[in-house]
Amino acid sequence: MRKSIVAAVLVLSANAVGAQSSADLVRLSGRDMPAEHGKPQDMSFVETRRGADASLVEVTMPPGPLTVSSAMFILKGLCSVAESRGKQYFRAVQLAHKPLRLGVTFPEEPGPQDTRVTSVTDRTFSQAECSLLNF
């Protein structure tokens, strides 16, 4: 599965056919969103490229460990990308660490789920889950 996700993202990177205009791409800023202890998050989520079957996103965040609020911000961005494309399910794979780059694909079915999720790149998410989180 991981190989097919990476392959889809590589095809997306090499082929700009069907790419959307920059106005259609998802962009979020965490500066206006409270984080732990009411501090604003200095984060951004930008969909940098969109193809027929996959998207590339880049996330900027302060150095240090990933916090719960940072992970939720990233998940909110992923939910927004899937919603803007009218997709029910989405899955992200980490392509680079600094800056954080994710490839996002949109399977037709959720597939088997692991209940021991430790990050936003460990499983397929659904729009129903995004709705439960009020995203």
N, C-alpha and C positions, 0 to 999 in steps of 0.2 A: 504494500500500500504506500509506504513512504517513497519507494522508487517512482511510483506513478505520480505522486504529488510533486516530487522534485522534477520529473520529466515535464509535467504540465507547466511548471513555473519556468523551466528553461526554455520551453517553446514560446512562452509568453515573452520572455526577455528578448529572444531573438526575432520575434515577429510582432511588429506593431500593427499589423492589419486588424481592423476592427477595434482599435484602441479608441477610448472615449476622449472627449475634450477634457481639459483640466477642470472645467466647471462641473463636470459630472462626477469627479472623483471625491471621495470622502476625506474630510479634514476635521480633526477635533483638537481643541486646546484644553489642557487641564488647569490652566491658570485661574479659571473662575470656579473650579470645583474644589470643595474642601476635602482634605485628606485627614490623616491621623492628627489628632489634637487641633483640628480646625485650620491647619496650615494649608495654603494653596499648593496644588501640584504643579511643578514646573515640567510639564510633559506635553508632547504633541504626538498625534497619530495622523499619518498622511498616507493615503492610498496613492502610490506613485505611478502605477501602471495598471491598466485593466485590459484583459483580453477576453476572448469568448468563454474560456473555461477556468480562468484563474486571475487573481489579482496579486500585486506586490504591494506591501505596505512597509513603511519605515516608522519606527517609534523612537523618539528622543526622550530621555529621562535623566534625572540627576544620577551621579555615580552612587554605587552602593547596592545593597541587596534589593531584590524586587519585593515591594511591600504588597499587602493585600489590596490596598487602594490602587496601586499601580497596575496590578493584575486585572482588577475590575475595570479600570480605565481602558486597558488594551482589549478586554472582552467586549466592552461597550463599542469600541471602534470596529471590531470584527462583526458584531451584530449589525452595525450601521452599514457596513460594506455589503453583507448578505441581503439586508432589507432593500438597499438601493438597487440591487440586482434582481430582486424578486425571488430569491432562493430560500428554500426551507431549511437546508442544512449547510454547514460550513466546517472546514477543518483547516488549521494553520500549521505550518511547519517552519521552524526557525532556520533561516538561511545564513544569517550572520549575527554576531553578538554585539559588536560596536561599530557602527550604530546597529541597533536591533532591527533586523529585516526579517519579514515573514512572508512566505508564500501562502496564499489562501486559495483553496479549491472548494468546490460545491458539489458533494456527492448527492445522488438522487435518494439514497436511503441512509439512515444513521449508522448501520453496521454494528458490530459487537462493541459494547461499551465496557470500559474498565472503571470500576467504582473508586479506584485509588488514584484519582486524577491529582496531579501535583502541579500542573501548569496549564496555560491556555493552549498549549500545543500537544497535549496528550490525548485528545479525543475529538470526536465530531460533536458539534453543538447544534442546537435547533433554534428556530425563531420562537418556539414555545418557551424555551428556557430564557431567551432574551426578554420575552414578555413577563415572565415570572420575576425577573430582576428589574422590571420597569425601565428597560432599555428600549 
